[in-house]
Amino acid sequence: MVRVKICGITTLEEALAAVDCGAHALGFVFAESPRRVDPVQVRRIVQKLPPFVCKVGVFVNARRDDVFRLAAYCGLDALQFHGEEGPEYCRGWRWPVIKAFRVRDRSFIEEITRYRVSACLLDAFVPGRRGGTGVSFNWQLAREAGGLGRIVLAGGLSPANVEEAIRTVHPFAVDVSSGVETEGKKDPEKMRALMAAVRRADDGIPGL
Ligand SMILES: O=C(O)c1ccccc1N[C@@H]1O[C@H](COP(=O)(O)O)[C@@H](O)[C@H]1O
């Protein structure tokens, strides 16, 4: 099954609702964002989660020692680097690393080959924004990255478009933030609809 990460979790209520909907991973943003969450809050949430849920920290150009300290303190399982972190920065971590690339054209494909990471996340390029934009990009470009390792598809995904996105790109995982929110908060109905759409795409069942 295509794995699903719900990103931008800020409360225990949102976290448990995402887990109840079947999300495989939860994302906590430690960078400039309306979804930025305090490390103490993340630690409290993580300590109350059931087993078998991957906790991902999202960072943008952070100091390595800060990332290490926060990941250990919060009890994270994986690191997502969503800035201009280079191949060297992404090496030598004790956690799996997801490196995000903001896709404008095919040049990201050569860039991906320079990294040795657990997965490459493909997000839309929006000038002046790092992520969480709710904007999608040309999934045909993402499809061309098939065979270059695990691809996490992100950027403007929602219950309405995720089936087509999965059938086009065949990603290892999808990562959704804006598309399952209502007025800036995670919406359980939208998360349930997203998971149902992902299952339909996985089962090859045409949109109902
Ligand atoms: O969610 C954020 O606010 C955010 C801020 C800074 C860097 C990354 C962020 N989230 C990541 O952005 C993408 C796509 O989000 P969306 O679904 O288009 O809203 C996703 O990978 C999030 O992990």
The ligand as a MOL file (V3000), in Angstrom:
LIG
                    3D

  0  0  0     0  0            999 V3000
M  V30 BEGIN CTAB
M  V30 COUNTS 23 24 0 0 0
M  V30 BEGIN ATOM
M  V30 1 O 3.4530 22.2760 6.2880 0
M  V30 2 C 4.1590 23.2790 6.3770 0
M  V30 3 O 3.7280 24.3630 6.8500 0
M  V30 4 C 5.5990 23.2480 5.9470 0
M  V30 5 C 6.4260 24.3310 6.2150 0
M  V30 6 C 7.7750 24.3000 5.8130 0
M  V30 7 C 8.2810 23.1870 5.1470 0
M  V30 8 C 7.4640 22.0960 4.8590 0
M  V30 9 C 6.1100 22.1260 5.2570 0
M  V30 10 N 5.2680 21.0450 5.0010 0
M  V30 11 C 5.5140 20.1420 3.9100 0
M  V30 12 O 5.0560 20.7090 2.6760 0
M  V30 13 C 4.6280 19.6660 1.7970 0
M  V30 14 C 3.3620 19.9390 1.0680 0
M  V30 15 O 2.3820 20.4700 1.8780 0
M  V30 16 P 0.8870 20.7160 1.2600 0
M  V30 17 O 0.1840 19.3900 1.2870 0
M  V30 18 O 1.0570 21.2440 -0.1480 0
M  V30 19 O 0.2770 21.7250 2.1830 0
M  V30 20 C 4.5630 18.4180 2.6450 0
M  V30 21 O 5.7100 17.6420 2.2890 0
M  V30 22 C 4.7550 18.8620 4.0530 0
M  V30 23 O 5.5320 17.9130 4.7730 0
M  V30 END ATOM
M  V30 BEGIN BOND
M  V30 1 2 1 2
M  V30 2 1 2 3
M  V30 3 1 2 4
M  V30 4 1 4 5
M  V30 5 2 4 9
M  V30 6 2 5 6
M  V30 7 1 6 7
M  V30 8 2 7 8
M  V30 9 1 8 9
M  V30 10 1 9 10
M  V30 11 1 10 11
M  V30 12 1 11 12
M  V30 13 1 11 22
M  V30 14 1 12 13
M  V30 15 1 13 14
M  V30 16 1 13 20
M  V30 17 1 14 15
M  V30 18 1 15 16
M  V30 19 2 16 17
M  V30 20 1 16 18
M  V30 21 1 16 19
M  V30 22 1 20 21
M  V30 23 1 20 22
M  V30 24 1 22 23
M  V30 END BOND
M  V30 END CTAB
M  END
